[in-house]
Amino acid sequence: MKKLIVLVMALAVIMTAGSAMAGITEGTFQATANVAAACAFTQSPDIAFGTYDPTGGEVNANGTLKFKCTKNTAYDITIAATRQMTGTTYSDILPYKVYYEATWAEEWASITGNLKGKGTAPSNAPITMTLYGKILGGWDVSADSYSQTIAIQINF
């Protein structure tokens, strides 16, 4: 009988504790975030002209530029104005030009407001552009290796 009384009392305690937690209260919370406009290069558009013969004609080459921006971010890509490679042994310079298209009709601008080097990113997926380089024939330069590190930037 004592066991039955203890069991009934224990059951009463459990039921009382359960009934104390029978109510529900609801609430809400807010999640927020700010997304900044951003752009980043993912591949450099190196242009390797190969061998240039100053007694021959022009040499053409191209490079692939890849970048990505935050979705719906307007961008404008500019390339430094001075486009001339310098020799490693002699002080000769070898000028070249960079164009938007293989038709060589329009040179890539060094200021913002380009017609073809700008746009709006449709997503944050990489965007690919080809840069077309040209060294005109007939430059009076020494036999040497020529190079230039040139600045390119995305304005957004």
C-alpha positions in Angstrom: 0.0 0.0 0.0 2.9 2.3 0.8 4.2 1.7 -2.7 0.9 2.6 -4.2 0.8 5.9 -2.3 4.3 6.8 -3.3 3.5 6.0 -7.0 0.3 8.1 -6.9 2.2 11.1 -5.3 5.0 10.8 -7.9 2.4 10.7 -10.7 0.8 13.8 -9.2 4.1 15.7 -9.1 4.8 14.8 -12.8 1.3 15.9 -13.9 1.6 19.1 -12.0 5.0 19.9 -13.5 3.6 19.1 -17.0 0.7 21.4 -16.6 3.0 24.3 -15.6 4.5 24.1 -19.1 1.2 23.9 -21.0 1.2 27.5 -22.3 2.9 28.8 -25.5 4.1 32.2 -26.3 5.1 33.2 -29.8 7.4 36.0 -31.0 9.4 37.0 -34.0 13.0 38.2 -34.8 14.4 40.0 -37.7 17.4 38.9 -39.9 19.2 41.7 -41.8 22.2 42.0 -44.1 23.8 44.6 -46.3 25.3 43.6 -49.7 28.1 45.9 -50.9 28.8 46.5 -54.6 32.2 44.8 -55.4 34.2 43.7 -58.3 37.4 41.5 -58.5 39.7 40.2 -61.3 39.8 36.4 -61.5 42.2 36.2 -64.5 44.8 38.6 -65.8 44.6 39.5 -69.5 48.3 38.9 -70.2 49.2 39.6 -73.9 52.2 37.7 -75.3 53.1 39.1 -78.7 55.8 36.5 -79.4 58.5 37.4 -81.8 58.4 40.9 -83.4 60.4 41.6 -86.6 61.0 45.4 -86.9 61.7 44.9 -90.6 58.4 43.1 -91.1 54.7 43.8 -90.5 52.6 44.2 -87.5 52.1 41.6 -84.8 48.8 40.8 -83.2 48.0 38.9 -80.0 45.2 38.8 -77.5 44.6 38.1 -73.8 41.6 37.0 -71.8 40.3 39.1 -68.9 38.0 37.5 -66.4 36.3 39.3 -63.5 33.2 39.2 -61.5 31.0 41.8 -59.8 28.1 41.8 -57.4 24.8 41.2 -59.3 23.5 44.4 -61.0 26.7 46.4 -60.3 27.7 48.8 -63.1 31.4 48.5 -64.1 33.8 50.4 -66.3 37.2 48.8 -67.1 40.2 51.1 -67.9 43.7 50.3 -68.9 46.7 52.7 -68.2 47.3 55.1 -71.0 51.1 54.5 -71.5 51.3 51.3 -73.6 54.9 50.8 -74.4 57.2 47.9 -73.5 60.8 48.6 -72.4 63.8 46.4 -73.4 65.8 44.6 -70.7 69.2 45.4 -72.2 68.7 48.6 -74.1 66.5 51.6 -73.3 64.4 51.1 -76.5 60.7 51.2 -76.2 58.2 49.2 -78.2 54.7 50.8 -78.3 51.6 48.7 -78.7 47.9 49.3 -78.7 45.0 47.4 -77.0 41.6 47.2 -78.7 38.1 45.9 -77.8 37.7 43.8 -80.9 39.7 41.8 -83.4 38.6 44.4 -86.1 41.1 46.8 -84.5 38.6 49.6 -84.9 38.4 51.1 -81.4 41.3 51.3 -78.9 40.6 50.5 -75.3 40.3 53.8 -73.4 42.4 54.8 -70.4 39.6 56.8 -68.9 36.2 55.9 -67.5 33.2 56.2 -69.9 34.4 53.4 -72.2 31.7 52.4 -74.7 32.7 48.7 -74.8 34.6 48.1 -71.6 31.6 48.8 -69.4 28.4 47.2 -68.5 26.3 45.9 -65.7 26.9 42.5 -64.2 23.8 40.3 -64.8 24.9 38.0 -61.9 28.0 37.3 -59.8 29.2 34.7 -62.3 32.6 35.5 -64.0 32.5 37.8 -67.0 35.0 37.2 -69.8 36.4 39.8 -72.2 39.1 39.5 -74.8 41.7 42.2 -75.2 43.3 42.5 -78.6 46.9 43.8 -78.8 48.7 45.1 -81.8 52.3 46.2 -82.4 52.5 48.2 -85.6 55.3 47.3 -88.1 58.5 49.2 -88.6 59.5 50.3 -85.1 63.3 51.0 -84.9 64.2 48.9 -81.9 67.1 46.7 -80.8 67.0 42.9 -80.6 66.0 42.4 -76.9 63.2 41.2 -74.7 60.5 43.7 -74.1 57.8 43.9 -71.4 55.6 46.2 -69.5 53.5 45.7 -66.4 50.4 47.8 -67.1 47.7 48.9 -64.7 44.1 47.8 -65.3 41.2 48.6 -63.1 37.5 48.1 -62.6 35.6 51.2 -61.7 32.3 50.4 -60.0 
